Amino acid sequence: MLAMFVGAVEATIVATAMPAIVGELGGFSHYSWVFSAYLLMNTITVLIYGKLADLFGRKPVITFGIGIFLLGSLLCGVAASMGQLILFRLLQGIGAGAVMPIATTIVGDIYSPEERPKIQGYLSSVWGISAVMGPAVGGLLVEFLSWRWVFWVSIPLGLLAMVGFWLFLHENMEKKKPQIDYAGAGLLTVVIASLMIILVEGGVRFSWTSPQIIGLSVIAVAAFLFFIVQEQKTAEPMVPFEIWKIRPLFIANVVSFTTGLMLIGISSFLPAYVQGVMEESATVAGFTLTAMSIGWPIASTVAGKLMLKIGYRNTSFIGGIFLVVGGLLFVAIVPAAGPGGAALSSFCFGVGMGMTSTSFIVLIQSAVSWKQRGITTATNMFMRNLGNTVGAALLGGILNGQILRYFSERGGKVGEELTLDSTNKLLTEEQRSELLPAVKALLQDGLSHSLHSVYVAVLIFGIISLILIFFLPKKKNWQVDSSSS
């Protein structure tokens, strides 16, 4: 639970601090890369760590992962430029990939099937507590200490978790010959990294028809084709294709991808709207994200009871409706709505995420045998992470492109040449107060207009999620596979 808390709180605490980080280090054009770099390595390493834990034991692998994560956290806190921060976030992501999947696996190892539902409730509470605390603590640290403490605050907790594993987790490992799909991991890294660069920089630093974008597109397609060939011929593929032939799993994984994309769009950019356009503090911005984090665990608890009465399809469909409602509220938001309007939108989205994610966990675990349960759970986690990764890049690219277009059309009216980094000045009260009224109004209008485009994209993915959920099998009750006992 402690290790999961350290990993879970990272998801929201950094987003709250980003406006302050950009205000000090500059580099608004690289805003989304702070999230993308972390998510890229987290996404790639999740399945690799799962394999390593089967080969070498849970304890050494999760200890290694936490250690790398904490080293990255320490370095992030001393970063002197946006480039350094992005590099150290890559390192942080390499370690974070071990925490969630192995902590979940350990629970499966040490508890019987009868005990696991209660323990899952404990783990859900960790997500709820960390998600509520992350934005609030992040906002307070930024306001009263420094954004650097956002990265340092997890170090003592991570060290305590490492000590706990070595003192209390005892396991007898059967020696196995390593069969790790390094080629598949490498090819997938190339595919995702190329795609991220295309989405973030296309239309911003490079035109869509430039040699750089065309070259990266060719590399991404070629690497993906090689990845498919590699996965079909290897004995232990990173992503076994047979599980994608099961319709409920296919739909659950695709919806996890789209909801992961929506999640990063809201958690990454909502603080910038609240601070830059609404002119609220980092603490207030943090509490608007906290509303989502309150709705999520509440809905997860309700979903567990609803599934027994109306089945996982209907429960997840209700969640899909809330996702669309949350998306609509974000599209309709205006500065006059204030933090309360942002919090309401955030809460509705959190309810949708709680309903769908809990339903999918039950669906996945009941759709396959015990021998496949681990890899199907890891694959679903991978798809959520992949959605986060692509979403940070795609929505960051939309934001940057729209801001540039807005400034090029209207920047001449204030007699200044505005760039992406001009937006930095909105994100701290001190720099905002130094702006001329006309310049500040134009910058805020540009940021608001551009974030509106991001929220339209979020809504579209919410509608896609709802449509996909509709095609889940109409099965109210299910049998848990007897081989799990």
Number of C-alpha atoms within 10 A of each C-alpha: 18 16 25 21 24 26 22 21 23 20 19 25 27 23 29 36 31 25 28 24 25 22 21 17 15 19 18 23 24 21 24 26 26 22 26 29 25 23 29 27 24 26 26 22 22 26 25 18 23 24 22 19 21 17 18 16 20 24 18 14 22 29 22 14 23 26 19 19 28 24 17 25 26 20 20 26 18 15 16 12 15 22 15 14 23 22 18 25 26 25 23 28 27 26 29 32 30 29 25 22 22 27 19 17 17 16 16 16 12 13 12 12 11 9 12 14 13 10 15 14 15 13 19 19 18 21 22 24 18 25 26 25 19 28 33 23 22 30 29 21 21 22 15 9 11 16 24 21 18 25 21 19 17 20 19 12 15 22 15 12 21 21 12 13 16 12 9 8 12 12 11 6 12 10 10 9 8 12 13 19 19 12 16 24 20 13 20 21 20 20 21 21 20 20 21 25 20 26 21 28 23 21 20 21 13 14 14 15 11 12 11 15 21 14 13 19 17 12 15 22 15 14 21 19 12 15 22 16 12 17 19 14 9 15 12 15 22 26 21 15 12 8 17 17 9 12 14 19 23 17 20 25 23 20 28 26 26 24 29 24 28 28 22 29 24 24 24 24 23 24 31 28 24 23 24 25 23 19 21 19 19 27 22 22 29 30 26 26 32 27 24 30 28 20 23 29 26 17 22 26 16 15 26 19 12 18 20 13 13 14 20 29 24 21 26 28 23 18 30 29 20 25 31 23 19 27 27 19 19 26 19 14 17 16 15 10 12 15 21 14 18 26 23 19 27 30 23 25 33 28 29 29 29 26 31 31 23 24 25 24 16 15 19 20 19 16 20 17 15 15 10 13 16 17 17 22 20 21 21 23 22 24 23 23 25 23 26 27 30 26 31 34 30 26 27 29 25 22 27 27 20 23 25 18 15 19 22 13 10 14 19 11 12 15 10 10 12 20 17 20 15 17 24 26 23 26 28 21 16 11 12 18 12 11 14 11 12 12 18 21 15 19 27 20 16 23 24 23 15 20 27 20 16 24 26 16 20 29 22 15 22 28 18 17 26 20 15 17 24 15 13 19 12 11 11 14 13 13 7 16 13 8 8 13 9
